């Protein structure tokens, strides 16, 4: 399966208010913006994306290979009503975790409206129902209370603390029951 620049229509999903499609290099400006927001850096981490070209390379080197390898990965959240790019949601293979990890990030102006839960619930069902995943995990910083609440609402429960390779922050680790 090859995604090249455009998403494969078989990998596009809809929820009540959102379209979820694989991230492509066409989303480089959005990723540059999202990944440089103070809340993203605080709660998720600095991905060292200093230019739009860095964002494009991040998409090419991190997002697209996982879709080609596994068939799922990082999806762009787009509102159905206005076609606005509002965030990312996906299931990721992450070094240091034995179970694939669900993650989400949203532009601040769209937080608190249920979009992240709506998108994460859909991606969780895609992973489990369409791809046969038996377990999904999630990690979050200890002070990211809104993410902890969302993760628990998705049906994942806190298991323990983990530290990922090349990182020194101890993170909360959740897993499906």
Secondary structure as UniProt FT lines:
FT   TURN            4..5
FT   HELIX           9..11
FT   STRAND          13..14
FT   STRAND          18..22
FT   HELIX           25..27
FT   HELIX           28..35
FT   HELIX           38..43
FT   HELIX           52..58
FT   HELIX           59..63
FT   HELIX           64..70
FT   STRAND          74..79
FT   TURN            80..82
FT   STRAND          85..92
FT   TURN            95..96
FT   STRAND          101..106
FT   HELIX           108..110
FT   TURN            111..112
FT   HELIX           115..125
FT   HELIX           126..130
FT   STRAND          137..140
FT   TURN            142..143
FT   HELIX           145..153
FT   TURN            154..155
FT   STRAND          156..162
FT   TURN            165..166
FT   STRAND          171..176
//
